[in-house]
Amino acid sequence: MSAARRAPELLEIRNLWLCRFGDGAVRPEFCHLRIADGRIAEIRPADYRGYLAGPPGRTGPAGKPGRVIDAGARVATPPGINFHEHLYSRLAKGLSLPGPMEEFRDILENLWWRLDAALDADMVAACARLGSAQALLCGVSYVFDHHSSPGFVRGSLDALGSVLAEAGLRAVCCLETSDRHGAEVTEACLEEQRAFMRRSASSDLKGLVGLHAPFTLSDRTLGRAAALCRESAAGIHIHLAEDAYEQRYSREHFGCTAAVRLDRLGLLQYPGILAHGVHLEKEDWPAIGRGRCALAVNPDSNLNNAVGLGRYGEIPGEVILLAGTDGMHASPFRSIKQMFLLHRHQGASLPESFELVRRVCFDQIRFVRSFFPDYPGLNPGDRADLTVWDYSPPSPFTGDSFWGHLVYGVLESPAWIVCMQGRALVCGGGLCGLDIESITRSAARQGARLFEKLGVIPHG
């Protein structure tokens, strides 16, 4: 039985600040929310002043809610979405491998490309289980994962997808394709993605055509990927202009910038993910704007790898702007907060920085509906997918003040309930339906196997 089936089914959440997204605005409403058949059946206005004046009282103790729970004036938003995740990175914590790490290419060659080549089926499953649990605890129940395991290709996406489904997440999966392992592995990666999209696509599990980065891919391979996109009516998920080297390489070998190259090869025609974009140039923006791909930025990873930071204020309005984590952590909300702070650091005013957050929030809702048309805006009849945050507004909470509460309050708070189709996958800040102790033990066992396989012997 899946975690979603084991999780308690909620009937009502009382005394809730429900933040409904629609028509470019957010409408917080203090209410009682009734759930039936996995959908929002009714939103009944509640008396907030009366609630504040009355005695405290909750239905069900914290962490173990009954089918009716008092939210205690906590805030609910649509569920979190991580638009660029690397679940396979979860066993890398504490990993130190020999070799230079000064340049970004060094980090790739001496760390990540050695790690992903060492992964096997058991390690991938352990990474996915741990990453799913971490996502839910961060209020995230929709994940776009960019997977890589060149030593375990056939069946890798099915293994990944089954774990995500077991955890109750909705996901868009792909397998990183690159020419760096030779033609046989390249072909196997493309075929695995073709087979996955044919046999595993469902209302909760989708596929994209995964590609590493343009500088590791020939025009021939990119052309074959474009053919797979047309065959499957699917977009790409690719690292783009993460490091300055990407653009130098593209100009030297192909006479154009990296996004222009992808556009010429027909790779931007379907909804897909362009991750990072730190070093996108003026010529790139029209190519991206003409297509249907979105830009998913990952500021924490960019800072960690010292590749630079894009200037968010210079990203054209027609470009869809999203947030990811690049495997650094599980919270795209943390990435959104980081974008806000960096935009301020780059000289943007407070209104401009709040507008950046508003743009990302609404862009992500519009974009995710290309894959999951029923992603909720928290209106009657919508899927009962939502995150309730452990945050009760200490000051007036309105559509005008929402963005200040979001940035300085909600995004600083843990998830209290994560609900998918009316079932609480997180209750009172703890997981329901998933055994976190078993998950972490399995990850530790597989992490030890990975370190041994890489020849790393911990000391101390």
HELIX and SHEET records of a PDB file:
HELIX    1   1 ALA A    3  ARG A    6  1                                   4    
HELIX    2   2 TYR A   48  ALA A   53  1                                   6    
HELIX    3   3 LEU A   87  ALA A   92  5                                   6    
HELIX    4   4 PHE A  104  ILE A  107  1                                   4    
HELIX    5   5 LEU A  108  TRP A  112  3                                   5    
HELIX    6   6 TRP A  113  ALA A  118  1                                   6    
HELIX    7   7 ALA A  121  LEU A  137  1                                  17    
HELIX    8   8 SER A  156  ALA A  167  1                                  12    
HELIX    9   9 ALA A  183  ARG A  199  1                                  17    
HELIX   10  10 PRO A  214  THR A  216  5                                   3    
HELIX   11  11 ASP A  219  SER A  232  1                                  14    
HELIX   12  12 ALA A  244  PHE A  254  1                                  11    
HELIX   13  13 ALA A  258  ARG A  264  1                                   7    
HELIX   14  14 ASP A  284  ARG A  290  1                                   7    
HELIX   15  15 PRO A  299  ASN A  305  1                                   7    
HELIX   16  16 TYR A  312  GLU A  314  5                                   3    
HELIX   17  17 PRO A  332  HIS A  345  1                                  14    
HELIX   18  18 LEU A  350  VAL A  368  1                                  19    
HELIX   19  19 PHE A  402  TYR A  408  1                                   7    
HELIX   20  20 VAL A  410  GLU A  412  5                                   3    
HELIX   21  21 ILE A  436  LYS A  453  1                                  18    
SHEET    1   A 8 ARG A  39  PRO A  45  0                                        
SHEET    2   A 8 ALA A  25  ALA A  36 -1                                        
SHEET    3   A 8 GLU A  12  GLY A  22 -1                                        
SHEET    4   A 8 VAL A  68  THR A  77  1                                        
SHEET    5   A 8 LEU A 386  TRP A 389 -1                                        
SHEET    6   A 8 ALA A 415  MET A 420 -1                                        
SHEET    7   A 8 ARG A 423  CYS A 427 -1                                        
SHEET    8   A 8 GLY A 430  LEU A 431 -1                                        
SHEET    1   B 4 GLY A  80  GLU A  85  0                                        
SHEET    2   B 4 VAL A 140  HIS A 147  1                                        
SHEET    3   B 4 ARG A 170  LEU A 175  1                                        
SHEET    4   B 4 LEU A 205  GLY A 207  1                                        
SHEET    1   C 5 VAL A 209  LEU A 211  0                                        
SHEET    2   C 5 ILE A 236  LEU A 240  1                                        
SHEET    3   C 5 ILE A 273  HIS A 276  1                                        
SHEET    4   C 5 ALA A 294  VAL A 297  1                                        
SHEET    5   C 5 ILE A 320  ALA A 323  1                                        
END                                                                             
